[in-house]
Amino acid sequence: MIRKTLLGAVALGTAAVLSQGAQAAFPEKNITFIIPYSPGGGFDTFVRKIAPEMEKHLPNKVSVIPKNVDGAGGRKALNDLWRAKPDGYTIAIFNMPGMLLDKIIGKKTRYQIEKFEWLSQLAISPYTLAVNTKGPYTSIEALRKAKGLKYPVTSPASTAAVAGKILASAIGLDIKILPGYKGSSKTSLSIIRGDTHLSLFANRQYAKYAKGGDLKAVLVLEDKSPWPGVPTVGDIGHPEMTALATERIVGTVPGTPKAILKVLENAIVKGGNEPTIQAWSKKGERGLNPTSAADTAKRVDHLIKFYSKFKKVLAAK
């Protein structure tokens, strides 16, 4: 009996050492970085920019391979991540708070989003509400008086849709969410053509579309407006709406060993602070500022609590 106990202890000890050794060698092969959308969008760009910078800070010479997994508003990608092995070789970028929508309204999914392991928040992109410069509604006052405003988005689960519903409820806009547009370029074009009326755009996206004079900013979801003469949500009595923004957060499979999580966190944070990618971020005003895993986990918890306050608004069709 004693001999069996000793043998069992030795076996457990050996397994622990082998496990630690395997983690210490991480990574031994390429890492897949899932992008939950088709190529060409903002999330795709962020991943493709940071992936080579991450490689500089991984212990071994491996590659970080971006992989686009489009479909179901990001759910297909999250299902793939959920089913992956918790070994650190599959990570993904999350569109928050859009990807929290199912949890907030109580819709069942194969994955439990709050259980993913969080590695870093890459950036927060504030919003601008924009309309057609030559359209019938060119001020926030005019929009608040209008009925049946058409609001184009890529998906009902997109952050622009989630933020738009909450903002409309808070400031008194009568909007109808119209999903199915392939990216911000298509939503902006629909507004310019007059097919739709308004939508939220990340500030840098709005700046790009406004250069031609086709879109006009009518409201900024920040404490201070970057556009002269354009009011902020604080100016119209709703400073709490500055919380509405696109947040780019990186996570991985639940149950991934802490030692591996630390390696990935380190690679993302240090890679994101490399001079080359920081120069790219500043030039394009992308706000790249990778946070720690601990701060990111706290941020996700905060987002869940904040957006849960608007459950009824978000669940309404």
Stockholm file with secondary structure:
# STOCKHOLM 1.0

chainA/1-317         MIRKTLLGAVALGTAAVLSQGAQAAFPEKNITFIIPYSPGGGFDTFVRKIAPEMEKHLPNKVSVIPKNVDGAGGRKALNDLWRAKPDGYTIAIFNMPGMLLDKIIGKKTRYQIEKFEWLSQLAISPYTLAVNTKGPYTSIEALRKAKGLKYPVTSPASTAAVAGKILASAIGLDIKILPGYKGSSKTSLSIIRGDTHLSLFANRQYAKYAKGGDLKAVLVLEDKSPWPGVPTVGDIGHPEMTALATERIVGTVPGTPKAILKVLENAIVKGGNEPTIQAWSKKGERGLNPTSAADTAKRVDHLIKFYSKFKKVLAAK
#=GR chainA/1-317 SS CHHHHHHHHHHHHHHHHHHHHHHHTCCSSCEEEEESSCTTSHHHHHHHHHHHHHHTTSSSSCCEEEEECCCGGGHHHHHHHHHSCSSSSEEEEEEETGGGHHHHHTCCCSSCGGGSEEEEEEEEEEEEEEEETTSSCCSHHHHHHCSSEEEECSCTTSHHHHHHHHHHHHHTCCEEEECCCCSHHHHHHHHHHTSSCEEEEEHHHHHHHHTTTCEEEEEESSSSCSSTTCCBTTTTTCGGGGGCEEEEEEEECTTCCHHHHHHHHHHHHHHHTSHHHHHHHHHHTCCCCCCCHHHHHHHHHHHHHHHHTTHHHHHCC
#=GC SS_cons         CHHHHHHHHHHHHHHHHHHHHHHHTCCSSCEEEEESSCTTSHHHHHHHHHHHHHHTTSSSSCCEEEEECCCGGGHHHHHHHHHSCSSSSEEEEEEETGGGHHHHHTCCCSSCGGGSEEEEEEEEEEEEEEEETTSSCCSHHHHHHCSSEEEECSCTTSHHHHHHHHHHHHHTCCEEEECCCCSHHHHHHHHHHTSSCEEEEEHHHHHHHHTTTCEEEEEESSSSCSSTTCCBTTTTTCGGGGGCEEEEEEEECTTCCHHHHHHHHHHHHHHHTSHHHHHHHHHHTCCCCCCCHHHHHHHHHHHHHHHHTTHHHHHCC
//
